[in-house]
Structures are given as structure tokens and as C-alpha cells.
Amino acid sequence: MQALGQRARAAARVIALAPDSLRNAALRAMAAALRERAASILAANALDLAEARANGQNAAFIDRLLLDTGRLDGVAKAVAGVADLPDPLGKVLASWTQPNGLRFERVATPLGVIAVIFESRPNVTADAGALCLKSGNAAILRAGSDSFRTATEIAAALRQGLEAAGLPGDAIQLVPTRDRAAVGEILKGLDGAIDVVVPRGGKSLVARVQSEARVPVFAHLDGNCHVYVHAQADLAMAREIVLNAKLRRTGVCGSAETLLVDEACAETLLAPLVAALLGAGCAVRGDAATQALDARVTPATDADWATEYLDAIIAVKVVAGLDAAIAHVERYGSHHTDAIVTGDTDSAARFLAEVDSAIVLHNASTQFADGGEFGFGAEIGIATGRMHARGPVGVEQLCSFKYRVHGSGQIRP
């Protein structure tokens, strides 16, 4: 592990100084290699899927793990798409001149070596590798045991693309073991080789990273996301947003886990929304008002309001207006992604201002919590902390900065 860190640090120096044109050529070569090696990647994924099914993993987990021809092509397109993003390095973020004539510039620079620890999503291998390369960083990737075979094949394709472009393959390295002790070594920083850790996985993984890490962490907590249907919501719009937010893909962190319905519109909107969810195969756990609508609704406990189901299950509650909705989100939410459905712009503005989440939406599905949908090309994850990076972590969030100071012989009195 220590040697892996040393190789990453050496590669990071090369990548940081590589021109954007060369980094882009490597990204396109990486995308080509993913397509070229599709058969071996999908064969590895089939083995990972078989093992997951044998271990009794649920449908949402299998969906997160699954790669098919279409999804793999999407992964390759995303990698190639990162090459089309503007170069984040060398960008002058601010400039000013002091009275003594010194000219100051704050300029974007790479972070260095980024360790990404993830679980069942094999596409994170490609997304993280591509974003780190575009932003001038080296990446150390630690895949979960469930996706290890697939991640290994994807990482080999990325290395092939790097070397084809004349850049060091060590700029993107997958930790070559399933041993959980490797995570501990990464969290210690590999003797100063790692500059930041990004965990992407379940709550237990993130909790361990935050507890043990001796290097900075881009925190990604669970996605307990809400949709609040306000009194001035349109029923047709609300139905489409709620169904999409919950059921488009139940296993993603932007999936809605709680539906809040304003008591002022509950008489007309609650029943059709609950019926639509039940009709689509979603289990509903509700408060007393929601249970009264349909015998299939089971009682919600206090724990349900704080649960990230990652499954076709949703908690539903009637709330006494905007203040109560915001208070509920603040108490039970995870500061990830929350949405309001309303035709009232003032209420929407209050929700967007007062809900302290990384992503807040008005009249749109929470499933837009994705770096690709933000125009970032891809993402390493959704950061829910408040330091440096927040929301989708793309190339700009993987940069730091330094100050360039230009003088004409000034000395300090």
C-alpha cells in the first residue's frame, strides 16, 4: 500500500503539469479502451452479480451493481464527455492590485492525490478516474468487495488509455485487494501521499471514514431526500415529480424517501398521490391521515422519517404548512437533496433559502441530484458537508488554489 501511494504521488506531479490537450487525449483514449474491453468488463460484472444474488442482495443493490451494454456505453460517453469540459486548472479565480503596486491572483490548482472509497457502483471507477485526471489529480480507488471484479477491469481500461496518451498509468490505481485493512491504511494517509478522501457508499462506510480519517474528507452522508407538495401545487405535476423522484431508480442517493403533503391541499392531492405510488408498486408507510386512505398503507414510525430506504418504499406525512415542512426536513433530513412542488414563487423562494441541503429544487425531481445533470460531466459523489465542496463533486470541486503575486521590486517596510 505504501508503494501504491508513492507511485500515485509521483504520477500526480506529472498529471498536474500536463497540458489540458494531453489530459483530454487520455480521457478519449480511456473511453475507447472501455469500449474495446467491453466483453471482459461485462464478464467480470456477471460474476459480481452472481455473487451478489447468491448472497441475497436486494433488487436495488443489484441495480446499483449492474452493468449492461447500454450502461457501459453510457460510462464511456461520460468519460469522453469530461474531456469537453473547460480546463479547471490555471483559472484566475480573483485578481486585485494593492496600493503598493503588488498584483495578486488566486489561481486554481490540483488537490494532489485523491482517494475514493466506494462500494457497489462500478461506474464510480470510471467517473472518479476521469474527473481526477481532468482536474490534474492522481486517483487511488478502493472498490467494495461486491464490485471488485468489475472495477478491476474498468481500472485496467483507464490505465490503458492513460498510457496510450503518454501519461503514467499510475495516475489511476485501483487498490488490488478486497482486504478491509486497506481502507484503514488509506484513512491514515499512506505516509502523506493522500491529500483528500472521498467516501461513496452507505452510512456505515461514511461514519468509519469520518471517524478514522487523518486526512481531509469530502463527506457524503445518506440521501434521506424529501418532496414537499405545497398547497399551491399542481396535481399532475406533483404526481409526475413524486413518482419519478421515488421510483425512477430507487437505489440512488437522490431517490425521495419521504413525501410531505400540505394539509391545505391534502383533501384533493393526498389520495391521488398515494394511489399513484401504490399503483406503481411502491410500499407506503404513512401517518394517520395517510393510513385512512388505503388499507395497504402501513403505519409510519418515527424511525421511518429518518430512513434512507433505497428501495420501493416511501414515508408519507401531512404537514401544517411551509414552516412545518421545513422543520421536518431540518429534523429528519440528511442535507442532501430536497424539493418543493408549488406554483407560488414566494413559498418556493423561502423553501430554497431556508432548507439547508446541498441541493434544493423547485418543481423538479430529486433524481436530478447527479453531476452529469448539472453539466459537470460526471461526479465522484454528492458532498453534504459545508467545507470546500458541497453538492455534486466535479472537476472544479477537485481543485484547490494558490496565490500568484507579481511585483516590480517592492520590499516591505
Buried (B, 14 or more C-beta within 10 A) or exposed (E): BEEBBBBBBBBBEBBBEBEBEBBBBBBBBBBBBBBBBBEBBBEBBBEBBEBBEEEEBEEBBBBBBBBEEEBBBBBBBBBBBBBEBEBBBEBEEEEEEEEEEBEEBBBBBBBBBBBBBBBBBBBBBBBBBBBBBBBBBBBBBBBBBBBBBBBBBBBBBBBBBBBBBEBBBBBBBBBEEEEEEBBEBBBBBBEEBBBBBBBBBBBEBBEBBBEBBEBBBBBBBBBBBBBBBBBBBBBEBBBBBBBBBBBBBBBBBBBBBBBBBBBBBBEEBBBBBBBBBBEEEBBBBBBEBBBEBBEEBBEBEEEBBBBBBBBBBBBBBBBEBBEBBBBBBBEBBBBBBBBBBBEBEEBBEBBBEBBEBBBBBBBBBBBBBBBBBBEBBBBBBBBBBEEBBBBBBBBBBBBBBEEEEEEEEEEEE
